[in-house]
Amino acid sequence: LGRTLRLTLQGSWRAADVGTLAPQLESLDFAAADQLAIDTAGLDVLDLSGAWLLRDVARRAAGRGLAVTWSAGEPELVRLVGATLKDADIDQLEGDQRASGLRRPAKVATTAVG
């Protein structure tokens, strides 16, 4: 089997937390992995802003050919974001987000397995 990149999420993923750990999320290196395992069991609060971030990480990984799995199932709000926005819309909005200086939130630990 290939290598798994495991994201263990903790705490609050809310609009108020945007910017907390953006550099970690943006610098995730998917190159050495063939699977992204997202563990959401440690999330205390998830709002639409946090769901956007999770959707974005999963979308970026899938776009690089990784299989994405969710340890506790994909959160309902993440599914809602995915169902509401087309990938092309997300790309445009991400460009607008970077232009506005908005940063991304999260508490995340990464572990390479395998």
Contacts in CASP RR format, 6 or more apart in sequence:
PFRMAT RR
TARGET T0000
AUTHOR 0000-0000-0000
METHOD contacts of the structure
MODEL  1
LGRTLRLTLQGSWRAADVGTLAPQLESLDFAAADQLAIDTAGLDVLDLSG
AWLLRDVARRAAGRGLAVTWSAGEPELVRLVGATLKDADIDQLEGDQRAS
GLRRPAKVATTAVG
1 114 0 8 1.000
2 33 0 8 1.000
2 34 0 8 1.000
2 35 0 8 1.000
2 114 0 8 1.000
3 32 0 8 1.000
3 33 0 8 1.000
3 34 0 8 1.000
3 35 0 8 1.000
3 112 0 8 1.000
3 113 0 8 1.000
3 114 0 8 1.000
4 33 0 8 1.000
4 34 0 8 1.000
4 35 0 8 1.000
4 36 0 8 1.000
4 37 0 8 1.000
4 112 0 8 1.000
4 113 0 8 1.000
4 114 0 8 1.000
5 28 0 8 1.000
5 30 0 8 1.000
5 32 0 8 1.000
5 33 0 8 1.000
5 35 0 8 1.000
5 36 0 8 1.000
5 37 0 8 1.000
5 61 0 8 1.000
5 66 0 8 1.000
5 110 0 8 1.000
5 111 0 8 1.000
5 112 0 8 1.000
5 113 0 8 1.000
6 36 0 8 1.000
6 37 0 8 1.000
6 39 0 8 1.000
6 110 0 8 1.000
6 111 0 8 1.000
6 112 0 8 1.000
6 113 0 8 1.000
7 28 0 8 1.000
7 36 0 8 1.000
7 37 0 8 1.000
7 38 0 8 1.000
7 39 0 8 1.000
7 57 0 8 1.000
7 108 0 8 1.000
7 109 0 8 1.000
7 110 0 8 1.000
8 39 0 8 1.000
8 42 0 8 1.000
8 108 0 8 1.000
8 109 0 8 1.000
8 110 0 8 1.000
8 111 0 8 1.000
9 38 0 8 1.000
9 39 0 8 1.000
9 40 0 8 1.000
9 42 0 8 1.000
9 43 0 8 1.000
9 54 0 8 1.000
9 106 0 8 1.000
9 107 0 8 1.000
9 108 0 8 1.000
10 42 0 8 1.000
10 43 0 8 1.000
10 44 0 8 1.000
10 107 0 8 1.000
10 108 0 8 1.000
10 109 0 8 1.000
11 42 0 8 1.000
11 43 0 8 1.000
11 44 0 8 1.000
11 45 0 8 1.000
11 107 0 8 1.000
12 43 0 8 1.000
12 44 0 8 1.000
12 45 0 8 1.000
12 46 0 8 1.000
12 105 0 8 1.000
12 107 0 8 1.000
13 43 0 8 1.000
13 45 0 8 1.000
13 46 0 8 1.000
13 47 0 8 1.000
13 49 0 8 1.000
13 50 0 8 1.000
13 51 0 8 1.000
13 53 0 8 1.000
13 54 0 8 1.000
13 105 0 8 1.000
13 106 0 8 1.000
13 107 0 8 1.000
14 45 0 8 1.000
14 46 0 8 1.000
14 47 0 8 1.000
14 49 0 8 1.000
14 50 0 8 1.000
14 105 0 8 1.000
15 47 0 8 1.000
15 48 0 8 1.000
15 49 0 8 1.000
15 50 0 8 1.000
15 105 0 8 1.000
17 49 0 8 1.000
17 50 0 8 1.000
17 105 0 8 1.000
17 106 0 8 1.000
18 49 0 8 1.000
18 102 0 8 1.000
18 103 0 8 1.000
18 104 0 8 1.000
18 105 0 8 1.000
19 102 0 8 1.000
19 103 0 8 1.000
19 104 0 8 1.000
19 105 0 8 1.000
20 105 0 8 1.000
20 106 0 8 1.000
20 107 0 8 1.000
21 104 0 8 1.000
21 105 0 8 1.000
21 106 0 8 1.000
21 107 0 8 1.000
21 108 0 8 1.000
22 103 0 8 1.000
22 104 0 8 1.000
22 105 0 8 1.000
22 106 0 8 1.000
24 106 0 8 1.000
24 108 0 8 1.000
24 110 0 8 1.000
25 53 0 8 1.000
25 56 0 8 1.000
25 57 0 8 1.000
25 104 0 8 1.000
25 106 0 8 1.000
25 108 0 8 1.000
26 104 0 8 1.000
28 57 0 8 1.000
28 60 0 8 1.000
28 61 0 8 1.000
28 110 0 8 1.000
30 36 0 8 1.000
30 60 0 8 1.000
30 61 0 8 1.000
30 64 0 8 1.000
30 65 0 8 1.000
30 66 0 8 1.000
31 64 0 8 1.000
32 112 0 8 1.000
33 61 0 8 1.000
33 66 0 8 1.000
33 112 0 8 1.000
34 65 0 8 1.000
34 66 0 8 1.000
34 67 0 8 1.000
35 66 0 8 1.000
35 67 0 8 1.000
35 68 0 8 1.000
35 69 0 8 1.000
36 57 0 8 1.000
36 58 0 8 1.000
36 61 0 8 1.000
36 66 0 8 1.000
36 67 0 8 1.000
36 68 0 8 1.000
36 69 0 8 1.000
37 69 0 8 1.000
37 71 0 8 1.000
37 113 0 8 1.000
38 54 0 8 1.000
38 57 0 8 1.000
38 58 0 8 1.000
38 68 0 8 1.000
38 69 0 8 1.000
38 70 0 8 1.000
38 71 0 8 1.000
39 71 0 8 1.000
39 72 0 8 1.000
40 46 0 8 1.000
40 54 0 8 1.000
40 70 0 8 1.000
40 71 0 8 1.000
40 72 0 8 1.000
40 73 0 8 1.000
40 75 0 8 1.000
41 71 0 8 1.000
41 72 0 8 1.000
43 75 0 8 1.000
46 54 0 8 1.000
46 75 0 8 1.000
46 77 0 8 1.000
47 77 0 8 1.000
48 77 0 8 1.000
48 80 0 8 1.000
48 81 0 8 1.000
49 105 0 8 1.000
50 77 0 8 1.000
50 105 0 8 1.000
50 106 0 8 1.000
51 75 0 8 1.000
51 77 0 8 1.000
51 78 0 8 1.000
51 80 0 8 1.000
51 81 0 8 1.000
52 81 0 8 1.000
53 104 0 8 1.000
53 105 0 8 1.000
53 106 0 8 1.000
54 75 0 8 1.000
54 78 0 8 1.000
55 78 0 8 1.000
55 81 0 8 1.000
55 82 0 8 1.000
55 90 0 8 1.000
56 90 0 8 1.000
56 94 0 8 1.000
56 104 0 8 1.000
58 68 0 8 1.000
58 74 0 8 1.000
58 78 0 8 1.000
59 87 0 8 1.000
59 90 0 8 1.000
61 68 0 8 1.000
62 68 0 8 1.000
85 93 0 8 1.000
END
